[in-house]
Every structure is written in structure tokens, then in C-alpha cells.
Amino acid sequence: MNSWCARGRLFLAVLVLAGAAVPANAQVDFSGEWAPRFHEDQPERVPGPQLGDYLGLPVNDAARLRADSWDASMMTLPEWQCRPHSADYIWRGPSPLTIRKEENPLTREITAFHAEWLRSIDNPVYLDGRPRPPDDALHSWGGFATGKWEGDMLTVTVTHLKEGYIRRNGMPRSDQATVTEHWLRHGDFLTIVIIVNDPVYLTEPFIRTTDYQLDLHQHVPPYPCEMVQEVERPKGVVPHHLFGTNNDLKEFAERYGLPFEATRGGAETSYPDYRRKLKQWMGPTPTAKFPGEVN
């Protein structure tokens, strides 16, 4: 009898230890060195978008007004030269990505991920249930990010972001925006879905996806940015265009033979039905047939 009791206690102890080794929630390890893949939007993400290209952006008139007055020479200002991309935009950049994890030393549960790119700052994502700061708390380039597990997918909510941009041609994103990210890993591939809700400049959510591939030979180096003083511009002058005076806005439409109205963006330009309106504007030309359409 004593032998059977001892075996029973041993069996229960093994079960308890086995249960303790399994996290309460499913957790996927996103840590590693990730290289971006440019199978979509390469011209926008590397050399940069063209002035006046607002196609597919669900923007309002306030956003267009800001973008129309933007001048690319703004990037030469000392305060802009070392400015990092904001947390919502850096996913789309050409930079490699490092993701590190923090673990609870007792439970081995992941308590945070840290994402960092070249030309960026450390962007922590907290998984320990800490409360979100008040609305008037300090805003930063990385914002305040918390994550929760939904099966094997990590859903991240980012608030408290400094003002940034949704396209690198002056199209703004306000500091009132909330960003939702979905992290999905399939073997050596990482897909990030970014959803931007901005009550100031967007009329509906703006959604993008970005893909990365695991690269065991990659190492993201430090980025000691140094500012260069601009001597040709008078001191105190900020590059800009007064409203209605930017003559470069139509170059994108003229280059690709598009109606200027279409390049102004808006939610409708992101939907397939907008192709019918383009046909009406452009006429029955041989190039008016779009992929997936049947005569």
C-alpha cells in the first residue's frame, strides 16, 4: 500500500510540474533578426513616394492641406535630420529589424518584446498587463504599446505617439491616432498588419501589411546620426509652400496619365469600384482595362 501511495504522489507531482511548464496563454517567439521583403510598394518604401501621390489614402481635406504645403527640403532642417520614423511607419521602411524578448525568470512567460530598426529607437511592447498612461502623458516616437495574445497572433495597441506621417511625402498622421498591429509568424516569415485610426486626418482606418524573413546572418548596427548644418538657407526659414502655390503636385498625375482628381486620394480611391470612375475620366483607351476586369 505504501508503495502505491508513493507512486501516486510521484505521478501527481509530475503532472503539476508538467502543467507549470506550459504557459497559461499560447505564446509565439517573435524574437530574432528579420530582413524586410519588398515584393510590394518598393518605390514608396525605398526611394520614397512622389509629391502629390495620395492614391489609396482615406484622407480628408485637412490632411491634403498639410501635404500640399509640405516641401521636401524640410528634411534638411537640423531638427529633422536625425528624427526617427514613428512606430506605425517604421514597419514600412527599408531597415532590417531586431526583436528581443523579456521573460519572467520564474514562469518563463514573455513579458515584453522590444522592436528596433536602423534609424529608430527601442519600441517596447508590454505584455504584463500594465495600465495605459493618461491621455495627457508624454508622447514619443514609439508611443505606448501593449499586447495581448489571440491564439498564435499577438495584437498590439499603440497610443501616445508624436505626430508622424502615413506617407513620406508630407501626408500627416496626428498625435491623436491609435494604431493596432497584428503580429503573425509562419515559420521563418513574419507578417505585420498595421491599422491606423486617426480622428484628425483619416475618414476611415488605414490598413497596410508588411513582410519580413528571418535572417540568421543579420545584425542591426548602431546608428550614430550626425546633423549637417544648412548654410544656403537663411537662418530661421522653414521650407514650405503657401496654400495653392505648390506647382509640383500635378507632376505625378501627368507622368502616369492620371486625372489629377484621382491623385488627391480619399477613401473611395482605395476600393476596386473606383476603377469605373477612372474609366469615365480617362475614356475608352487601350490602357483603360484594369487587371481582373473582363470586357
N, C-alpha and C positions, 0 to 999 in steps of 0.2 A: 504493500500500500504506500509506504513512504517513497519507494522508487517511482511509482506512478504520479504521486503528488509533485515530486521534484521535477519529473519530466513535464508535467502540466505547467508548472511555474516557469520553467525554461522556455516552453513554447509560447506562453503569453508574453514573456519578456522579449522574445524575438519579434513577435507581432508588433509590440509597442515601439521597438526600435525601428522596425521597417516602416511603420506609419509615420514616425517622426522624421524619417529621411525624405518623405515626399512632401513638397510644399503644398500649402492649402490651396493655392491657385496655380494654374498652369503658367509656367514661365519659360519664355524663349530667350536664349542668349543672343543678343544683338551685338555683342562686343566684337571688335576686330578692326582690320584695315579694309576700307571699302573704296573702290575706284568707281567714279561716275561713268555711266554709259550714255552716249549721245546719239541714240537712234531716233530721237525726236527733238525738234526745236534747237538744233545745233547752232544755227546762225544767231538766234536770240541769246543763247546761253554763253557763247564764247566771244565772238567779236562784238555782239551787242545788237539790240533791235534798232530799227531805223526810226528817225524822227517822224512823228505823225502816225505811226502804226499802232492803232488802238483796237485793231480787229480782235474779236472774240472776248473782249473785256467788258464785263457788265457794269460799266462806269456811268456816273451821272454827269451833269453839266459842271458841277464844282470840280470834279476830277479833271475834266477836259480843260477847264480854265487854268488849273495849276500846270498841267502838262504842256499846254500851248505856250505858256510863258517861260518854260524851262530852257536853259541854254547848256549845252554840253560842257562849256568852259567852266561851269560851276564846279566840276570835278578837280579843277586846278587850284581851288582855294585851299589854303593850308588845313583848315578845319575839316575838309572833305577828303583829303588825300589818304589818310590812314583810317578813315571811317569804315568799320566792318559792315558787311551785309547783315540785315536783321535776320532773326531766327526763321521767319517764314520764307525769305527769299534765298538764303544761302543754300538750301537744298537744291536749287536750280543752277547754282554756279558751276564753274569748271573745276572746282577744287576737290582733291581727294578728301576722304572723311575718316576720322578715327572715332570709334565709340568705345568707351571704357565703362565698366560696371562697378558698382559698390555692392557689397554683400554684408548681411548681418553675420557676424562671426559665429554666432551660436546656432541660428536656424538655417543659415546659408541662403536665405531668401534675398533676392535682388532688391535693394532699397533705392537705387538710383542708377540712371545711365548718364554719361557725360559725352555729348557730341561736340566734336571740334574739327573745323576745317582750316585749311590755309587761308590767311586773311580773315580770320574770325576769332571770336572769343569762346571760352568754355560755355557750353549751353547745357546745364544740368536739367534732367527730368526726374522729379522726385516721385517715388512710389511708396513712400512711408506714411501717406495719409496726412501730411502736414496741412494746416489751413492756408487758404489763399490770402494774401495781404489785402488790406482795404483798398478801395478804388483810387484813393489819392496817394498811395505809396509810390516810391520811386520807380520810374520806368527805365528799362535798359534795352540794349540791342538784343539780348537773348530772351528778355521777358521772364515771366514766372511760369514754369511748366510743371504740370503734374500728370501722371499717367496711371491708367488702370488696365487690367488685363480683361480682354473679351475673347475667351478661348486662347488661341495662339497669337492673336493680334493685340498689339499694345496701342491703346488710344490715348493720345496726349492732348491736353488742353493748355494753350499758351495765352496768357494775358500780360498786361503791364509792359507792352512793347513801346519803344520810342517810335516816332513817325518814321516810316520807311517808304518803300515803293513796291508795286506789284509788277512793274515792267521798267527796265533800266533805261527809259527814255523820258523820265520825268513824271510818269503816271504814279500818283501818290497812294499811299496806304496810311490811314490816320492812326494816332495813338489810342484810339478807342476800339480798335479791332480786336476780335477774338479769333484765334487760329486753332483749328482742330487738325491733328495729324494722326494717321493710321500707319503703324509700322507693321509690315508683313515680311517674313523671311521664308524663302523657299530654297533650302539648301544653301548654295553659295551666292544666291541672289537676294537683294533687299529692295523692296518696293515701298516708297513712301507716298501716301496720299495727303495732300495739303489742301485744306478748305479754309478760306479766308472769309470771315463775316465782318464787314466794315459798315457801320451805320452812317458814316460821313461821306464816303466816296463810292460805295458799291450799292447797286439796286437789288442784288441777289448774291448768294455765295459764289465765290470764285474758286474753282477746283483745278488742281494740277497734280500730276503724278510724276515721280522721278525714280529711276532705277540705278542701282549700284551692284557691283560684283566684288566678291571677296578677293583680296589681293594679298597673298602671304608675303610678298617681297616689298610691299609699300611701307613707307614711313613718312609721316607728315612732318616736315621740318618746322622750326620756329620761323616767325615772320617779323623780323625787326624793321618795321616800316619807318622810313625817314621822309620827312616833308621837304619839298623843294619850293623855295620862295619864288613867286612870280614877279618879275621886275618890269614887264611890259605893260601891265595893267595899273592904272592909277590906284593909289592906296585908298582902301575903303570901298571900291567899286565891286558890286556883286553882279556877275553876268546874268542877264535876264532879257526877256522880250516883253515889251508892253503889250497889253491885250490887243489882239487883232493886227499885230505888226510882224509876226513871225512868218516870213515868206517861204521858209523851208518845209512847212508842214505838208505841202502838196507834192513834194518830190516822191514820196513813197507811192502815192496813187498814180502819178504819171509814169513812174518806172515800170509798174506792173499792169498798167492799163485798167486800173480800178476806178470806179466812181469815188470821188472824194468823200461823199456822204458815207460810204461803206467803211472807210478807214477811220471814221470817228468813233467806232466802237458802239457799245451799248449791249444790253443783254441779248437782244434779238440776233446780233451778229455771231453769237456762239451756238446757234441752233441750225440744224440742217435746212429748215424751211426757208432760211434767209437766202438760199441759193435761187429761189424763184424770183425774189426781188432783184437780185443781181442780174438775172436774165432779162428782166424788164428794162433795167437801166442800160445794159450793155448791148441788147439786141441779139438777133439770131445769127451770131457769128460762129465760125467753125470751132472756136475755142470756148463756146458757151456751154458745152456739155461737161458736166462735172462727174467725178468718179462715183460709180454706183448708180448713176441715172441711166434710164433706158429711154430711147426715143419713142 
